[in-house]
């Protein structure tokens, strides 16, 4: 009986800890204005807004990284934004929103992040395939929201080339909607080069 009670207490403690650290994410992709979206598509500019909500958010800061994978291996991690630089970037409530912009053209990936009170520096990264082969994908699939642990570094976006099948067809959605861990996408789907955008709240 004592063992069962102890097990129950441990289970409750774990569930409570997860609930405290749990962050809900929702998103809006692109622009609601069709003319603006057509222009974004023509210029190969990707726009995605993320909305974060959780009791554990207030008072935290966040770090956003870009991880680069080549031939299935992590070859580089670049800092896109570090909110720990000053208390100005501390989250003031249990909600936060971020807008991510990416331009893929002329052999370069250009990144920019816009928050409620800031804009990040623009960063540039070399591509290893034709620019038209890359696209931006998130990990929502057919879900309307995701839940992450605020204490863990979590991939929220991928800039990928498609997986190619023996019959010559190719698929982007198959890659990011799989249950394969984002860091293993390259080896599992034979993708030679891709990027992951990660976020961690601290």
SVG drawing of the C-alpha trace seen along z (x, -y; Angstrom):
<svg xmlns="http://www.w3.org/2000/svg" viewBox="-7 -48 37 50">
<polyline fill="none" stroke="black" stroke-width="0.4" points="0.0,0.0 2.8,-2.4 4.5,-1.6 1.3,-2.4 0.8,-5.7 4.4,-6.6 4.0,-5.8 0.8,-7.9 2.6,-10.8 5.5,-10.6 3.0,-10.5 1.2,-13.5 4.5,-15.4 5.6,-14.6 2.3,-15.7 2.3,-18.9 5.8,-19.7 4.9,-19.1 1.8,-21.3 3.9,-24.1 6.4,-24.0 3.9,-23.3 3.6,-26.0 0.8,-25.9 1.7,-27.1 -0.7,-28.2 0.2,-29.7 -0.9,-31.7 0.9,-31.0 1.3,-33.7 -0.8,-36.8 -4.6,-37.0 -4.3,-39.5 -4.2,-37.4 -2.3,-40.1 0.4,-40.3 0.6,-36.5 1.0,-36.3 3.9,-38.8 5.4,-36.8 5.2,-33.6 6.7,-35.3 9.6,-36.6 9.9,-33.3 9.4,-34.9 7.9,-32.9 6.0,-34.4 4.7,-32.6 3.4,-33.9 3.6,-31.9 1.5,-32.5 2.8,-31.1 0.8,-30.7 1.5,-29.2 1.7,-30.0 5.4,-29.5 6.1,-32.2 6.0,-35.3 9.4,-36.5 11.2,-34.2 13.4,-35.1 14.0,-33.0 16.8,-31.9 16.2,-31.2 18.8,-29.2 19.2,-28.0 20.7,-24.5 22.2,-23.4 22.3,-19.7 24.4,-18.3 24.4,-14.6 22.5,-13.8 24.9,-15.6 24.6,-18.8 27.3,-21.0 26.5,-24.4 24.4,-26.2 23.8,-30.0 22.2,-32.3 19.3,-34.2 18.1,-35.9 19.1,-35.9 16.6,-37.5 18.9,-37.0 20.9,-40.1 18.8,-42.4 15.8,-42.4 13.9,-44.4 13.2,-41.2 11.6,-39.4 8.1,-38.2 5.6,-40.4 2.6,-38.1 1.6,-34.4 1.4,-35.2 4.0,-36.0 3.9,-36.3 6.7,-36.1 6.8,-36.5 9.4,-34.7 10.3,-35.8 12.6,-33.9 13.6,-34.7 15.1,-31.9 16.8,-33.2 20.1,-33.5 21.7,-30.7 21.0,-32.3 18.6,-31.8 17.8,-35.2 16.2,-35.2 14.4,-37.9 12.4,-37.7 9.9,-40.3 8.6,-40.5 6.1,-42.8 8.9,-45.2 11.9,-44.3 13.2,-43.2 16.2,-40.9 19.2,-41.4 19.0,-39.9 21.1,-36.8 22.3,-35.0 23.2,-31.4 24.5,-29.6 22.3,-27.0 23.8,-23.8 21.0,-23.1 19.0,-25.2 17.0,-27.9 13.7,-26.6 14.3,-23.2 14.0,-24.6 10.7,-25.5 9.6,-26.4 7.5,-23.9 6.3,-23.8 5.5,-20.7 1.7,-21.2 0.6,-18.8 -3.2,-18.6 -3.1,-19.9 -4.3,-23.4 -1.9,-23.6 1.2,-22.1 2.5,-21.7 6.2,-22.0 8.2,-21.9 9.5,-25.4 12.7,-24.1 13.7,-22.2 15.1,-23.4 12.4,-22.6 12.4,-22.7 9.4,-24.8 10.3,-25.3 12.3,-23.5 13.7,-24.8 14.0,-21.7 14.4,-20.1 11.9,-17.3 12.4,-13.6 12.6,-11.9 11.0,-8.6 12.2,-5.9 9.4,-6.8 10.8,-10.4 8.1,-12.0 9.0,-14.2 7.3,-15.2 7.9,-18.0 4.9,-17.3 5.8,-13.6 9.0,-14.8 7.8,-17.2 4.5,-15.3 6.3,-12.1 7.1,-10.9 10.8,-11.1 12.7,-13.4 13.6,-16.6 17.4,-16.1 17.0,-12.7 15.2,-13.9 18.3,-14.0 19.3,-10.4 15.7,-8.9 14.6,-10.7 17.9,-11.0 17.9,-14.8 21.4,-16.1 20.9,-19.6 18.3,-21.4 17.9,-23.8 15.9,-23.7 14.7,-26.8 14.6,-26.1 13.3,-28.0 14.0,-27.6 12.5,-29.6 14.9,-30.3"/>
</svg>
